Amino acid sequence: MFHYANSKTGAEVHLGRTGAGFYVEASHPDFSLPFRKTYEWHQQDQATRDFELLCAVVGATRERHEPAIAG
């Protein structure tokens, strides 16, 4: 159904359908196993919310912060 990919980090998020409802899956190259959660048909709003949340999480890029005070 929906797919989001962050080209800078290689992370991806999918929202799809199963025979009994929906699934949300996220993968990131820094982690060996993907995150996957399933939902029943009546939980479509929750699946959509979790998809949007995971898109925000994997969409964030790590920025290097320099120390405010050099030692």
DSSP file (Angstrom, degrees, kcal/mol; ACC not computed):
  #  RESIDUE AA STRUCTURE BP1 BP2  ACC     N-H-->O    O-->H-N    N-H-->O    O-->H-N    TCO  KAPPA ALPHA  PHI   PSI    X-CA   Y-CA   Z-CA
    1    1 A M              0   0    0      0, 0.0     2,-0.3     0, 0.0    15,-0.2   0.000 360.0 360.0 360.0 -63.0    0.0    0.0    0.0
    2    2 A F  E     -A   15   0A   0     13,-2.4    13,-2.4     2,-0.0     2,-0.4  -0.935 360.0-175.9-126.4 148.5    2.5    2.6    1.2
    3    3 A H  E     -A   14   0A   0     -2,-0.3     2,-0.4    11,-0.2    11,-0.2  -0.998   2.6-175.6-142.6 137.5    6.3    2.7    1.1
    4    4 A Y  E     -A   13   0A   0      9,-2.6     9,-2.7    -2,-0.4     2,-0.4  -1.000   5.3-176.6-132.8 136.1    8.8    5.3    2.5
    5    5 A A  E     -A   12   0A   0     -2,-0.4     2,-0.7     7,-0.2     7,-0.2  -0.998  20.1-146.6-134.2 137.8   12.6    5.2    2.0
    6    6 A N     >  -     0   0    0      5,-2.9     4,-2.7    -2,-0.4     5,-0.4  -0.905  10.1-164.5-100.5 110.0   15.3    7.4    3.4
    7    7 A S  T  4 S+     0   0    0     -2,-0.7    -1,-0.1     1,-0.2     5,-0.0   0.741  85.0  57.0 -69.6 -22.3   18.0    7.6    0.7
    8    8 A K  T  4 S+     0   0    0      1,-0.1    -1,-0.2    51,-0.1    51,-0.1   0.869 122.9  21.2 -76.2 -36.6   20.6    9.0    3.2
    9    9 A T  T  4 S-     0   0    0     -3,-0.3    -2,-0.2    49,-0.2    -1,-0.1   0.652  96.8-124.0-106.6 -19.0   20.4    6.2    5.7
   10   10 A G     <  +     0   0    0     -4,-2.7    -3,-0.2     1,-0.3     2,-0.1   0.523  60.7 145.6  84.5   5.8   18.9    3.3    3.7
   11   11 A A        -     0   0    0     -5,-0.4    -5,-2.9    47,-0.2     2,-0.3  -0.481  27.2-169.3 -77.4 148.1   16.0    2.9    6.1
   12   12 A E  E     -AB   5  27A   0     15,-2.5    15,-2.5    -7,-0.2     2,-0.4  -0.974  13.1-163.1-138.5 151.7   12.6    1.8    4.8
   13   13 A V  E     -AB   4  26A   0     -9,-2.7    -9,-2.6    -2,-0.3     2,-0.4  -0.999   9.3-169.4-134.5 137.3    9.0    1.6    6.1
   14   14 A H  E     -AB   3  25A   0     11,-3.0    11,-2.4    -2,-0.4     2,-0.5  -0.973  11.3-167.3-127.2 141.1    6.2   -0.3    4.5
   15   15 A L  E     +AB   2  24A   0    -13,-2.4   -13,-2.4    -2,-0.4     2,-0.2  -0.995  31.5 151.9-122.1 121.5    2.4   -0.4    5.3
   16   16 A G  E     - B   0  23A   0      7,-2.4     7,-2.2    -2,-0.5     2,-0.4  -0.799  40.4 -97.9-141.3-179.0    0.7   -3.2    3.6
   17   17 A R  E     - B   0  22A   0      5,-0.3     5,-0.3    -2,-0.2     2,-0.2  -0.820  25.4-169.8-107.8 144.9   -2.3   -5.6    3.8
   18   18 A T        -     0   0    0      3,-2.4     3,-0.4    -2,-0.4     5,-0.1  -0.644  45.1 -94.9-114.5 178.9   -2.4   -9.1    5.1
   19   19 A G  S    S+     0   0    0     -2,-0.2     3,-0.0     1,-0.2    -2,-0.0   0.781 126.5  33.5 -65.5 -25.5   -5.2  -11.6    4.8
   20   20 A A  S    S-     0   0    0     19,-0.1    21,-1.0     2,-0.0     2,-0.3   0.359 133.0 -56.2-112.5   3.5   -6.6  -10.6    8.2
   21   21 A G  E    S- C   0  40A   0     -3,-0.4    -3,-2.4    19,-0.2     2,-0.3  -0.836  78.2 -35.5 164.2-124.6   -5.7   -6.9    8.3
   22   22 A F  E     -BC  17  39A   0     17,-2.2    17,-2.9    -5,-0.3     2,-0.3  -0.837  35.5-154.3-133.7 165.9   -2.6   -4.8    7.9
   23   23 A Y  E     -BC  16  38A   0     -7,-2.2    -7,-2.4    -2,-0.3     2,-0.4  -0.990   3.6-156.9-140.8 151.8    1.1   -4.8    8.7
   24   24 A V  E     -BC  15  37A   0     13,-2.6    13,-2.5    -2,-0.3     2,-0.4  -0.999  17.7-179.2-124.6 130.3    3.8   -2.1    9.3
   25   25 A E  E     -BC  14  36A   0    -11,-2.4   -11,-3.0    -2,-0.4     2,-0.4  -0.996   6.5-175.5-134.4 135.0    7.4   -3.0    8.8
   26   26 A A  E     -BC  13  35A   0      9,-2.7     9,-3.1    -2,-0.4     2,-0.3  -0.986   2.4-175.7-128.9 140.1   10.5   -0.9    9.2
   27   27 A S  E     -B   12   0A   0    -15,-2.5   -15,-2.5    -2,-0.4     5,-0.1  -0.977   3.2-176.1-134.0 150.3   14.1   -1.9    8.4
   28   28 A H    >   -     0   0    0     -2,-0.3     3,-2.0     3,-0.3   -17,-0.1  -0.994  31.9-128.9-144.7 136.8   17.4    0.0    8.9
   29   29 A P  T 3  S+     0   0    0      0, 0.0   -19,-0.1     0, 0.0    -1,-0.1   0.720 106.9  63.3 -62.6 -19.5   20.9   -1.0    7.9
   30   30 A D  T 3  S+     0   0    0    -21,-0.1     2,-0.4     2,-0.0   -19,-0.0   0.601 100.5  60.8 -78.4 -10.3   22.2   -0.4   11.4
   31   31 A F  S <  S-     0   0    0     -3,-2.0    -3,-0.3     1,-0.1    -1,-0.0  -0.948  72.7-145.7-122.2 138.8   19.9   -3.2   12.8
   32   32 A S  S    S+     0   0    0     -2,-0.4    -1,-0.1    -5,-0.1    -2,-0.0   0.818  83.3  46.2 -75.1 -30.7   20.0   -6.8   11.7
   33   33 A L  S    S-     0   0    0     -6,-0.0    -5,-0.2    -5,-0.0     2,-0.1  -0.887  81.5-124.0-114.9 143.8   16.3   -7.6   12.0
   34   34 A P        -     0   0    0      0, 0.0     2,-0.5     0, 0.0    -7,-0.2  -0.434  24.1-117.2 -77.4 158.6   13.4   -5.5   10.7
   35   35 A F  E     +C   26   0A   0     -9,-3.1    -9,-2.7    -2,-0.1     2,-0.4  -0.836  38.7 176.8 -90.7 130.9   10.6   -4.3   13.0
   36   36 A R  E     +C   25   0A   0     -2,-0.5     2,-0.4   -11,-0.2   -11,-0.2  -0.994   9.2 175.4-141.0 132.5    7.2   -5.8   12.0
   37   37 A K  E     -C   24   0A   0    -13,-2.5   -13,-2.6    -2,-0.4     2,-0.3  -0.998  15.3-149.0-135.8 139.2    3.8   -5.4   13.6
   38   38 A T  E     -C   23   0A   0     -2,-0.4     2,-0.3   -15,-0.2   -15,-0.2  -0.786  10.2-167.2-110.1 154.5    0.4   -6.7   12.4
   39   39 A Y  E     -C   22   0A   0    -17,-2.9   -17,-2.2    -2,-0.3   -21,-0.2  -0.958  21.3-117.8-136.4 150.2   -3.0   -5.2   12.9
   40   40 A E  E >   -C   21   0A   0     -2,-0.3     3,-2.0   -19,-0.2   -19,-0.2  -0.400  42.0 -96.8 -81.5 168.4   -6.6   -6.5   12.5
   41   41 A W  G >  S+     0   0    0    -21,-1.0     3,-1.0     1,-0.3   -20,-0.1   0.860 123.7  55.4 -56.2 -39.7   -8.9   -4.8    9.9
   42   42 A H  G 3  S+     0   0    0      1,-0.3     3,-0.3     2,-0.1    -1,-0.3   0.540  98.0  66.5 -74.6  -3.5  -10.6   -2.6   12.6
   43   43 A Q  G <>  +     0   0    0     -3,-2.0     4,-2.3     1,-0.2    -1,-0.3   0.006  60.8 121.0-102.8  26.6   -7.2   -1.2   13.6
   44   44 A Q  H <> S+     0   0    0     -3,-1.0     4,-2.5     1,-0.2     5,-0.2   0.887  72.7  52.9 -59.4 -40.9   -6.5    0.6   10.3
   45   45 A D  H  > S+     0   0    0     -3,-0.3     4,-2.3     1,-0.2    -1,-0.2   0.892 109.9  48.4 -62.7 -39.2   -6.2    4.0   12.0
   46   46 A Q  H  > S+     0   0    0      2,-0.2     4,-2.6     1,-0.2    -1,-0.2   0.901 111.0  50.1 -67.8 -40.9   -3.6    2.6   14.4
   47   47 A A  H  X S+     0   0    0     -4,-2.3     4,-2.2     2,-0.2    -2,-0.2   0.911 111.9  48.3 -63.0 -42.1   -1.6    1.0   11.6
   48   48 A T  H  X S+     0   0    0     -4,-2.5     4,-2.3     2,-0.2    -2,-0.2   0.907 111.6  49.8 -64.6 -42.4   -1.6    4.3    9.7
   49   49 A R  H  X S+     0   0    0     -4,-2.3     4,-2.3     2,-0.2    -2,-0.2   0.927 111.6  47.9 -62.2 -45.6   -0.5    6.2   12.8
   50   50 A D  H  X S+     0   0    0     -4,-2.6     4,-2.6     2,-0.2    -1,-0.2   0.877 110.0  53.1 -64.7 -37.4    2.3    3.8   13.4
   51   51 A F  H  X S+     0   0    0     -4,-2.2     4,-2.2     2,-0.2    -1,-0.2   0.938 110.8  46.5 -60.5 -47.3    3.4    4.0    9.8
   52   52 A E  H  X S+     0   0    0     -4,-2.3     4,-1.8     2,-0.2    -2,-0.2   0.881 112.5  50.9 -64.0 -38.7    3.5    7.8    9.9
   53   53 A L  H  X S+     0   0    0     -4,-2.3     4,-2.0     2,-0.2    -2,-0.2   0.933 111.2  47.1 -63.9 -46.5    5.5    7.7   13.2
   54   54 A L  H  X S+     0   0    0     -4,-2.6     4,-2.8     1,-0.2     5,-0.3   0.851 108.1  56.1 -65.9 -33.8    8.0    5.2   11.8
   55   55 A C  H  X S+     0   0    0     -4,-2.2     4,-1.5     1,-0.2    -1,-0.2   0.909 108.5  48.0 -62.1 -41.0    8.4    7.4    8.7
   56   56 A A  H  X S+     0   0    0     -4,-1.8     4,-0.8     2,-0.2    -2,-0.2   0.891 112.9  49.0 -65.4 -39.1    9.3   10.3   11.0
   57   57 A V  H >< S+     0   0    0     -4,-2.0     3,-0.7     1,-0.2    -2,-0.2   0.950 116.7  38.7 -68.2 -49.7   11.8    8.2   12.9
   58   58 A V  H 3< S+     0   0    0     -4,-2.8   -47,-0.2     1,-0.2    -1,-0.2   0.698 110.0  63.1 -76.8 -16.5   13.6    6.8    9.9
   59   59 A G  H 3< S+     0   0    0     -4,-1.5    -1,-0.2    -5,-0.3     2,-0.2   0.697  82.3  96.9 -77.4 -19.5   13.4   10.1    8.1
   60   60 A A    <<  -     0   0    0     -4,-0.8     2,-0.4    -3,-0.7   -54,-0.0  -0.510  66.3-149.2 -71.8 135.4   15.5   11.8   10.7
   61   61 A T        -     0   0    0     -2,-0.2     2,-0.4   -53,-0.0    -2,-0.1  -0.824  17.8-113.1-105.5 147.0   19.2   12.1    9.8
   62   62 A R        -     0   0    0     -2,-0.4     2,-0.4     2,-0.0    -1,-0.0  -0.627  31.8-161.3 -77.8 129.2   21.9   12.0   12.3
   63   63 A E        -     0   0    0     -2,-0.4     2,-0.5     2,-0.0    -1,-0.0  -0.904  18.3-123.6-111.2 141.1   23.8   15.3   12.5
   64   64 A R        -     0   0    0     -2,-0.4     2,-0.5     1,-0.0    -2,-0.0  -0.709  25.5-156.2 -82.0 127.4   27.2   15.7   14.0
   65   65 A H        -     0   0    0     -2,-0.5     3,-0.0     0, 0.0    -2,-0.0  -0.909   7.0-141.2-106.4 128.5   27.2   18.2   16.8
   66   66 A E        -     0   0    0     -2,-0.5     4,-0.0     1,-0.1     2,-0.0  -0.627  33.6 -98.1 -82.3 144.1   30.4   19.9   17.7
   67   67 A P        -     0   0    0      0, 0.0     3,-0.1     0, 0.0    -1,-0.1  -0.351  22.8-135.8 -62.2 142.4   31.1   20.5   21.3
   68   68 A A  S    S+     0   0    0      1,-0.2     2,-0.5    -3,-0.0    -2,-0.0   0.836  95.4  41.8 -68.2 -32.6   30.2   24.0   22.5
   69   69 A I  S    S-     0   0    0      2,-0.0     2,-0.3     0, 0.0    -1,-0.2  -0.964  83.2-141.3-120.1 118.1   33.4   24.2   24.5
   70   70 A A              0   0    0     -2,-0.5    -2,-0.0     1,-0.1    -4,-0.0  -0.585 360.0 360.0 -78.4 136.6   36.6   22.9   23.0
   71   71 A G              0   0    0     -2,-0.3    -1,-0.1     0, 0.0    -2,-0.0   0.462 360.0 360.0 -99.3 360.0   38.8   21.1   25.5
